[in-house]
Amino acid sequence: MNQDKRYAKTQRAQEFLKSEAGLAAYSELLKMIEDENYKTVSSFSPSAEDGTLLFIDKHMNYLCTHLGVNANQYLSNLRLITKVRR
């Protein structure tokens, strides 16, 4: 993954990104973005260059800064929260 510098601020976070769990989380977030059944809009961030924080950036940053969180459980909850109900 070429996103190490964008998400990982610490050595442990860099290791997470290279781990199986980190790669799987990145892949799952990409799948959610591509699936119209999930609401994955960007959010406002004053620290971002153009003022928007992408869905994948927001959640990968969270996982990298909260390494104690079970990534599979986090993604499962995220799927439930972002699921579009019709």
Order of alpha helices (4+ residues) and beta strands (2+ residues): alpha-alpha-alpha-beta-beta-alpha-alpha
